Amino acid sequence: MKPSWITLLRSIGTVFVESDKGSKVNMLNFSKDLYKLAFVNKVVLTYLSRVHRDGISEKLFHYHNRRLNALMRVLTDVVEALDEHGFRYVVFKTLRPFREEVADIDILCLGDEEYEELVHAVQSRGYRLMERGLYCTTFEDPRYRFVTEVMIDVYREVSAGPVIYLDKQLLGSHVALTEVSSTGVKVLDPVAEILVAIGHSVVKERKMILADYLTVLHYLKFMSNEEVGRLAELARSAKLVCASRWFLTLALHMYSAVHGCILKRLVDLVNMLGGAIDLDTNVFENEPPFQCSREVLARVLIEKLRDPLFRSSIANLIPWLFKGESMHRLTNLLVHRL
């Protein structure tokens, strides 16, 4: 019996397979099991848009669609405030290349000297301060408090708690402009967005979800060979080659399992980075999110130790060593592997 995630992806379809287009993917009956799997993999709206809308499926679609619309209204409001002040920023990890709900709005301040002013500008817009971390400040929109949770994370650095896993200076030349509800929004270009997605998945979350898998596939579809080469070079500069090879190798196996063929663009990118690795999970026996093993994570962290910014931020772990299981695991990996 094939895993449910294969059924889910076949129902969603991808931009790589012409037969995925058209009405056939919209003729599906709603499945609670597939809905739950789509929910934990953050492709719930994408799934619900492919099924008949009646009864519970229609209610769920409208709920998630309303939440996405609320997030986009907040996003445009915040962006307008930041643009009024002329801040250097970028919205990242938020806008998918397909219409999909996200957990929160993530904004990266590109200018260190502007961070406190940028945070103040968001707060003065009426958003409630929820938490201040070393590299991230979290706000909540009180207007939606009793309807849904709308959170805004303003990052000083691309970080996982106190650890910086990607140098934002590498992203400065990858800023692009997109439009959301007639408002111009500064975002990362596909080259940088793919690497951020991989870094976030592997270093911060230690797993791959279907939303990130589909995001990478969609971006790769429209990238030129030159852009693919720039992505490989950016991964090397960011010391995220091991993370990228794990993610992309897993993506190759997933694509093959769903479509019965190999995706040449993925193969080319993996080869640019040194080739596929031995996979640490069986995609035919497990359901996503697919977890990154301790061994792979150890190799990823060892490579990241060659990144001066990551290495210096490791010192920030000291106050957190006994405050979280994830940080404890991270420390154990470094101790036992080095």
C-alpha positions in Angstrom: 0.0 0.0 0.0 1.5 3.3 -1.0 1.9 6.1 1.6 -0.8 8.7 1.9 1.6 11.5 1.0 2.0 10.1 -2.6 -1.8 10.2 -3.0 -1.8 13.7 -1.6 0.9 15.0 -4.0 -0.8 13.3 -7.0 -4.0 15.0 -6.1 -2.3 18.4 -5.7 -0.2 18.0 -8.9 3.0 19.9 -9.8 4.0 22.4 -12.5 6.4 19.8 -13.9 3.7 17.4 -15.2 1.3 18.6 -17.9 -1.2 15.9 -16.9 -1.4 17.5 -13.4 -3.3 20.4 -15.0 -6.9 20.7 -15.8 -10.1 19.4 -14.2 -9.0 15.9 -13.2 -7.3 17.1 -10.1 -10.5 18.9 -9.1 -12.7 15.8 -9.2 -11.5 14.5 -5.8 -13.7 13.7 -2.8 -12.7 15.2 0.5 -10.6 12.9 2.8 -10.1 13.7 6.4 -6.8 11.7 6.4 -5.4 13.7 3.5 -6.6 16.9 5.1 -4.7 16.2 8.3 -1.6 15.3 6.3 -1.9 18.5 4.3 -2.4 20.5 7.4 0.8 19.3 9.2 2.7 19.8 5.9 1.3 23.3 5.4 -0.3 22.6 2.0 -3.9 22.6 3.4 -5.3 25.3 1.2 -3.6 23.8 -1.9 -5.3 20.5 -1.1 -8.7 21.9 -0.4 -8.7 23.8 -3.7 -8.4 20.5 -5.5 -11.5 18.8 -3.9 -15.3 19.1 -4.2 -16.5 21.9 -1.8 -19.5 20.8 0.1 -20.2 20.4 3.8 -17.0 20.3 5.9 -14.6 20.7 3.0 -16.3 24.0 2.0 -16.2 25.3 5.6 -12.5 24.3 6.0 -11.6 26.0 2.7 -13.3 29.2 3.6 -11.7 29.2 7.0 -8.1 28.8 5.7 -8.8 31.1 2.8 -10.0 33.8 5.2 -6.9 33.4 7.3 -4.6 33.7 4.3 -6.5 36.9 3.3 -6.1 38.3 6.8 -2.4 37.5 6.7 -2.0 39.3 3.3 -3.9 42.4 4.7 -1.5 42.6 7.6 1.5 42.1 5.3 0.5 44.9 3.1 -0.2 47.2 6.1 3.2 46.4 7.6 5.0 46.8 4.3 3.5 50.2 3.7 4.7 51.3 7.1 8.2 50.1 6.4 8.3 51.7 3.0 7.1 55.1 4.4 10.3 55.1 6.6 12.5 53.9 3.8 13.8 50.8 5.7 15.9 48.2 4.1 14.0 44.9 4.6 12.8 41.8 2.8 9.8 39.6 3.4 10.9 36.0 3.4 9.6 32.5 4.2 6.1 33.9 3.7 4.9 34.1 0.1 4.8 30.8 -1.6 4.9 30.6 -5.4 1.4 29.1 -5.1 -1.6 30.3 -3.1 -1.1 28.8 0.4 -1.6 29.7 4.0 1.5 30.3 6.1 2.0 30.2 9.9 3.1 33.8 10.2 4.7 36.8 8.4 8.5 36.9 8.5 10.4 40.1 7.8 14.2 40.4 7.7 15.9 43.7 8.5 18.8 44.1 6.1 20.4 47.1 7.9 21.7 46.4 11.4 21.5 50.0 12.4 17.8 50.2 11.4 16.5 47.2 13.4 15.3 49.0 16.5 13.6 51.8 14.4 12.0 49.1 12.2 10.6 47.3 15.3 9.3 50.6 16.6 7.6 51.4 13.3 5.8 48.0 13.4 4.7 48.5 17.0 3.5 52.1 16.4 1.2 50.6 13.7 -0.9 49.1 16.5 0.6 45.6 16.6 1.1 44.1 20.1 4.6 43.1 21.1 4.6 39.5 22.2 8.2 38.5 22.6 11.7 39.9 22.2 14.5 37.4 21.4 18.1 37.9 20.6 17.6 38.1 16.9 13.8 38.2 16.5 10.9 40.3 17.8 7.3 38.9 17.6 4.1 40.9 17.2 0.5 39.9 17.2 -2.4 41.7 15.4 -5.0 42.2 18.1 -7.7 42.7 15.5 -7.8 38.9 14.8 -7.1 37.7 18.3 -10.4 36.0 18.8 -10.7 34.9 15.1 -7.3 33.4 14.2 -3.7 34.0 15.1 -1.8 36.5 13.0 1.8 36.9 14.0 4.6 39.0 12.6 8.3 38.0 13.2 10.8 40.7 12.6 14.3 39.3 12.3 17.6 41.0 12.9 19.4 37.9 11.5 18.3 34.7 9.8 18.4 32.6 12.9 17.1 29.7 14.8 16.8 31.0 18.4 20.2 32.3 19.3 22.0 30.7 16.3 22.5 32.4 13.0 22.3 29.8 10.3 22.5 32.1 7.2 24.4 35.3 6.8 22.0 38.0 5.6 24.8 39.8 3.8 24.7 37.0 1.2 21.1 37.9 0.5 21.5 41.6 -0.1 21.9 41.2 -3.9 18.9 38.9 -4.1 16.1 41.3 -3.4 13.2 41.4 -5.8 9.8 43.1 -6.0 6.5 41.4 -6.1 2.9 42.6 -5.8 0.4 41.7 -3.1 -3.1 43.3 -3.4 -1.6 46.1 -5.6 1.1 46.8 -3.0 4.8 46.4 -3.9 6.5 44.0 -1.5 10.2 43.4 -1.3 11.0 39.7 -1.3 13.9 37.4 -2.0 14.4 36.2 -5.6 13.9 32.4 -6.2 17.7 31.7 -5.9 17.8 33.0 -2.3 14.3 31.9 -1.3 15.2 28.3 -2.2 18.3 28.4 0.0 16.4 30.0 2.8 13.8 27.3 2.6 16.4 24.6 2.7 18.3 26.2 5.6 15.1 26.7 7.6 14.0 23.1 6.9 17.3 21.4 7.8 19.1 23.6 10.3 16.1 25.1 12.2 13.3 22.5 11.8 15.4 19.4 11.1 12.7 18.1 8.7 11.2 18.5 5.3 7.5 19.4 4.9 5.6 19.1 1.6 5.2 22.9 1.4 8.9 23.4 1.2 9.2 20.5 -1.3 6.6 22.0 -3.6 8.1 25.5 -3.2 11.5 24.4 -4.4 10.0 22.5 -7.3 8.0 25.5 -8.4 10.9 27.9 -8.2 13.2 25.5 -10.1 10.7 25.2 -12.9 11.2 28.8 -14.0 14.9 29.2 -13.2 17.5 29.5 -16.0 20.6 27.3 -16.0 22.5 30.4 -14.9 20.3 30.9 -11.9 20.7 27.2 -10.9 24.4 27.7 -11.0 24.1 30.8 -8.8 22.0 28.8 -6.4 24.8 26.2 -6.1 27.4 28.9 -5.6 25.2 30.6 -2.9 24.9 27.3 -1.1 28.7 27.0 -1.1 29.1 30.5 0.2 26.5 30.0 2.9 28.1 26.6 4.0 24.8 24.9 3.3 26.0 22.3 0.8 25.4 19.3 3.1 21.9 20.6 4.0 21.1 21.2 0.3 22.3 17.8 -0.8 20.1 16.1 1.9 17.0 18.1 1.0 17.5 17.8 -2.8 18.3 14.1 -2.7 15.1 13.5 -0.7 13.2 15.7 -3.2 14.6 13.5 -6.0 13.3 10.3 -4.3 9.9 11.9 -3.6 9.5 13.1 -7.2 10.4 9.7 -8.5 7.9 8.0 -6.1 5.1 10.3 -7.2 5.7 10.6 -11.0 7.8 7.5 -11.8 10.6 9.5 -13.4 13.6 11.5 -12.6 13.6 15.3 -12.7 16.7 16.4 -14.7 16.8 19.9 -13.2 17.0 18.4 -9.7 19.7 15.9 -10.8 21.8 18.7 -12.3 21.6 20.8 -9.2 22.5 17.9 -6.9 25.5 17.1 -9.1 26.7 20.7 -9.0 26.7 20.4 -5.2 28.7 17.1 -5.1 26.1 14.4 -5.9 23.3 12.7 -4.1 23.8 11.3 -0.6 22.6 8.0 1.0 19.1 8.8 2.1 18.4 8.4 5.8 14.6 7.8 5.4 12.5 5.5 3.3 9.9 7.6 1.5 7.8 4.4 0.9 7.5 3.5 4.5 7.1 6.9 6.2 4.8 9.9 6.0 6.1 13.5 6.0 7.3 15.6 7.6 10.5 13.6 6.8 12.9 13.9 9.7 16.6 14.7 9.3 18.7 12.1 11.1 21.2 12.9 13.8 24.0 11.8 11.5 23.0 14.1 8.6 22.4 17.0 11.0 25.9 16.5 12.5 27.5 16.7 9.0 25.4 19.9 8.4 26.6 21.5 11.6 30.2 20.6 11.0 30.1 22.3 7.6 28.3 25.3 9.2 31.2 25.7 11.7 33.2 26.9 8.7 30.8 29.9 8.7 32.3 32.6 11.0 28.9 34.1 11.7 27.4 30.8 12.7 30.5 29.8 14.7 30.5 33.1 16.7 26.7 32.8 17.4 27.3 29.3 18.9 28.4 31.2 22.0 24.9 32.5 22.4 23.8 28.9 23.2 25.4 29.0 26.6 22.4 30.6 28.4 20.1 28.2 26.6 21.9 24.9 27.2 19.5 23.8 29.9 16.4 25.5 28.7 15.4 23.4 25.7 15.6 19.9 24.4 16.4 21.0 20.9 19.4 23.1 22.1 20.5 20.2 24.2 20.4 17.9 21.2 22.3 20.4 19.1 25.0 20.6 21.7 25.2 16.8 22.0 25.6 16.4 18.3 28.5 18.9 18.2 30.2 17.3 21.2 29.9 13.7 20.0 30.8 14.4 16.4 33.8 16.6 16.9 
